[in-house]
Amino acid sequence: GAAAAPAAPFIEIRGLSKCFGAHWIIWNLYMSIGEGEIVVLRGPSGVGKSTFLRCLTYLEPFDEGNVRVGSLHLRPRMDERRDHRAIVAVRQQLGFVFQSFNLFPHLSVLDNITIGPVKALGRPAQEVRAEALALLRRIGLDHKAQAYPGSLSGGQQQRVGIARALAMRPKGILLTSPLQALTLP
């Protein structure tokens, strides 16, 4: 029989360029990332790895090229207000775990995980809470559900940041310096 056509990549980047002043951080980047694929970007600090990931979610507007995430498209110099729906839709597809974790210090661990799915996605609070507690059990932090981020170690905060991203049920997760705060055996 005929071979099945290969699936379209989940993320497709075409000619992505990002400039800060006169300095090009990213120049004419082409990349395709398939569903289920794991991609690692390595390089010294300051070469643009985090900037690239921020461009994929339009946390950092880019100057040239196009980014497609699933059926959603980002283009250069989009307007946060006019293009809000498209930008938010991409951010819902791609969870982002920041290097500094960006947990809300005034919210408990459980509330940090549940706020996005309840407020941004409009999901039922009770259902989201049950899923969040299951995520916390999976990462060994269910006993910290009512703790505040300031009382957690860096590695614990990082795991909560990952759980928070997973709670949004994204199709992909972007992590900056994912092992920075974790102690490896």
C-alpha positions as CSV (number, residue, x, y, z in Angstrom):
1,G,0.0,0.0,0.0
2,A,0.9,3.6,-0.2
3,A,2.9,5.2,2.6
4,A,1.0,7.7,4.8
5,A,2.0,11.3,4.3
6,P,4.2,12.6,7.1
7,A,2.3,14.7,9.7
8,A,2.8,18.4,9.5
9,P,5.2,19.7,12.2
10,F,3.5,21.0,15.3
11,I,5.8,24.1,15.4
12,E,7.2,25.6,12.2
13,I,9.5,28.6,12.2
14,R,10.3,30.3,8.9
15,G,12.9,33.1,8.7
16,L,12.6,34.2,12.3
17,S,14.7,37.2,13.1
18,K,14.9,39.3,16.3
19,C,16.8,42.5,16.7
20,F,17.6,44.5,19.9
21,G,18.7,48.0,18.6
22,A,21.4,47.3,16.0
23,H,22.2,43.8,17.3
24,W,20.5,40.8,15.7
25,I,19.9,38.1,18.4
26,I,18.3,35.7,16.0
27,W,18.8,35.9,12.3
28,N,16.8,34.0,9.6
29,L,16.1,30.9,11.7
30,Y,14.2,28.0,10.1
31,M,13.1,25.1,12.3
32,S,10.4,22.4,12.4
33,I,9.4,20.6,15.5
34,G,7.1,17.6,15.3
35,E,4.5,16.5,17.9
36,G,6.2,14.5,20.7
37,E,9.7,15.7,19.7
38,I,12.1,17.0,22.3
39,V,14.5,19.7,21.2
40,V,17.3,21.0,23.4
41,L,19.0,24.4,22.7
42,R,22.5,24.6,24.1
43,G,24.9,27.4,24.2
44,P,26.5,30.0,26.4
45,S,24.5,32.6,28.3
46,G,23.4,35.5,26.2
47,V,23.2,33.9,22.8
48,G,19.4,34.2,22.5
49,K,18.0,30.8,23.6
50,S,15.5,32.3,26.0
51,T,14.7,35.1,23.5
52,F,13.9,32.5,20.9
53,L,11.5,30.7,23.3
54,R,9.9,34.0,24.2
55,C,9.4,34.7,20.5
56,L,7.5,31.4,20.1
57,T,4.9,32.6,22.6
58,Y,5.1,36.2,21.5
59,L,6.2,37.3,24.9
60,E,9.0,38.8,22.8
61,P,7.8,40.3,19.5
62,F,10.0,39.5,16.6
63,D,11.1,41.5,13.6
64,E,10.9,39.2,10.6
65,G,9.6,35.7,9.7
66,N,6.7,33.6,10.8
67,V,5.9,31.1,13.5
68,R,3.1,28.5,13.2
69,V,2.0,26.6,16.3
70,G,-0.6,24.0,15.2
71,S,-3.0,26.0,13.1
72,L,-2.1,29.3,14.7
73,H,0.1,31.9,13.1
74,L,2.3,34.6,14.6
75,R,3.8,37.3,12.4
76,P,6.3,40.2,13.0
77,R,5.2,43.2,15.0
78,M,1.8,41.9,16.0
79,D,-0.3,44.3,18.2
80,E,-1.0,42.9,21.7
81,R,-4.5,44.5,21.7
82,R,-5.6,43.9,18.1
83,D,-4.1,40.4,17.9
84,H,-4.8,39.4,21.5
85,R,-6.9,36.4,20.7
86,A,-4.3,34.8,18.4
87,I,-1.5,35.5,20.9
88,V,-3.4,34.1,23.8
89,A,-4.3,31.0,21.8
90,V,-0.7,30.3,21.0
91,R,0.2,30.7,24.7
92,Q,-2.4,28.2,25.6
93,Q,-0.8,25.7,23.2
94,L,2.7,26.2,24.6
95,G,3.3,26.2,28.4
96,F,6.3,28.3,29.4
97,V,8.4,27.6,32.5
98,F,10.6,30.6,33.2
99,Q,14.1,30.4,34.5
100,S,13.0,32.4,37.6
101,F,9.8,30.3,37.8
102,N,7.6,33.4,38.1
103,L,5.4,31.9,40.8
104,F,3.0,34.4,42.5
105,P,4.5,34.9,45.9
106,H,1.1,35.8,47.5
107,L,-0.6,32.6,46.4
108,S,-0.2,29.1,47.8
109,V,1.4,26.4,45.7
110,L,-2.1,25.0,44.9
111,D,-3.4,28.4,44.0
112,N,-0.4,29.0,41.7
113,I,-1.3,25.9,39.8
114,T,-5.0,26.3,39.6
115,I,-5.3,30.1,38.8
116,G,-4.5,29.7,35.1
117,P,-6.9,26.9,34.2
118,V,-9.7,28.5,36.2
119,K,-9.3,32.2,35.3
120,A,-7.8,31.9,31.7
121,L,-9.6,28.7,30.5
122,G,-12.8,28.9,32.6
123,R,-12.5,25.4,33.8
124,P,-14.4,24.3,37.0
125,A,-12.4,25.0,40.1
126,Q,-13.1,21.7,41.8
127,E,-12.0,19.7,38.8
128,V,-8.8,21.8,38.4
129,R,-8.0,21.5,42.1
130,A,-8.2,17.7,41.9
131,E,-5.9,17.7,38.9
132,A,-3.5,20.1,40.6
133,L,-3.3,17.9,43.7
134,A,-2.6,14.9,41.4
135,L,0.2,16.8,39.7
136,L,1.6,17.8,43.1
137,R,1.6,14.1,44.1
138,R,3.4,13.2,40.9
139,I,6.2,15.6,41.6
140,G,6.4,14.7,45.3
141,L,5.1,18.0,46.6
142,D,1.5,17.3,47.7
143,H,2.5,18.1,51.2
144,K,3.4,21.6,50.1
145,A,0.0,22.4,48.5
146,Q,-0.8,25.2,51.1
147,A,2.8,26.5,51.3
148,Y,3.9,29.7,49.7
149,P,6.7,29.9,47.1
150,G,9.0,31.8,49.4
151,S,9.2,28.8,51.7
152,L,10.2,26.4,48.9
153,S,13.7,25.5,47.7
154,G,14.7,26.5,44.2
155,G,14.2,22.9,43.0
156,Q,10.7,22.8,44.6
157,Q,9.7,26.1,43.0
158,Q,10.9,24.8,39.6
159,R,8.8,21.7,40.0
160,V,5.8,23.8,40.9
161,G,6.4,25.9,37.8
162,I,6.4,22.8,35.7
163,A,3.2,21.6,37.3
164,R,1.6,25.0,36.7
165,A,2.5,24.8,33.0
166,L,1.1,21.2,32.8
167,A,-2.2,22.2,34.5
168,M,-3.0,24.4,31.4
169,R,-2.9,21.2,29.3
170,P,-0.6,22.6,26.7
171,K,0.4,20.7,23.6
172,G,4.0,21.7,24.2
173,I,6.2,23.1,27.0
174,L,9.0,25.5,26.7
175,L,11.6,25.5,29.6
176,T,14.4,27.9,30.1
177,S,17.4,26.4,32.1
178,P,15.2,23.5,33.1
179,L,17.8,21.8,35.3
180,Q,19.3,25.0,36.9
181,A,17.7,24.6,40.4
182,L,17.6,20.8,40.5
183,T,20.2,18.7,42.2
184,L,21.0,15.7,40.2
185,P,22.4,12.5,41.9
